[in-house]
């Protein structure tokens, strides 16, 4: 049986790390989505102030499986 999946883009930022920013994507998406299957990181960027990295940003694609009616 084929599965129906959907992909959405989610942006997240963390002052600690890119890994923390990715977890932020999953945490936020999980508030309204079920059956999250994967996260593809499309882009990594960082904010810089006074020669220091102050924020880690990710643009991620979240894939989740759609539920079927019975």
C-alpha positions in Angstrom: 0.0 0.0 0.0 1.4 3.4 -0.9 1.7 6.1 1.7 0.7 9.7 1.3 3.2 12.1 2.7 3.3 15.9 2.8 6.3 18.2 3.1 6.3 21.7 4.7 9.1 24.2 5.3 9.8 25.4 8.8 12.4 28.0 10.0 14.0 27.9 13.4 16.7 29.8 15.3 18.7 29.0 18.4 21.3 31.0 20.3 23.1 27.6 21.2 23.6 25.5 18.0 22.3 24.3 14.7 21.3 21.0 16.4 19.2 22.9 18.9 17.6 24.9 16.0 16.7 21.6 14.3 15.2 20.3 17.5 13.2 23.5 17.6 11.8 22.7 14.1 10.7 19.2 15.3 9.2 20.6 18.6 7.2 23.3 16.8 6.0 21.1 14.0 5.0 18.4 16.5 2.5 20.9 18.1 0.2 20.6 15.1 1.4 17.6 13.1 1.5 13.8 13.8 3.5 11.1 12.1 6.6 13.2 11.4 9.0 10.9 9.5 12.0 13.1 8.6 13.6 16.5 8.6 15.7 17.6 5.7 17.9 20.7 6.3 17.7 22.9 3.3 19.9 25.7 4.6 22.1 26.6 7.5 22.8 30.3 8.3 24.2 32.1 11.3 23.7 35.6 12.7 26.9 37.5 13.6 27.3 40.5 15.9 30.7 42.0 16.9 32.6 39.2 15.3 30.7 36.5 17.3 28.0 34.1 16.2 24.9 35.0 18.0 22.3 32.8 16.4 22.1 29.5 14.5 19.3 29.3 11.9 17.9 26.4 9.8 15.5 26.3 7.0 14.1 22.7 7.1 11.7 20.6 5.2 9.5 18.4 7.5 8.0 15.3 6.0 5.0 13.7 7.7 2.6 10.9 6.8 -1.0 11.7 6.2 -3.6 9.7 8.0 -6.2 7.8 6.0 -9.9 7.6 6.7 -11.2 4.2 7.4 
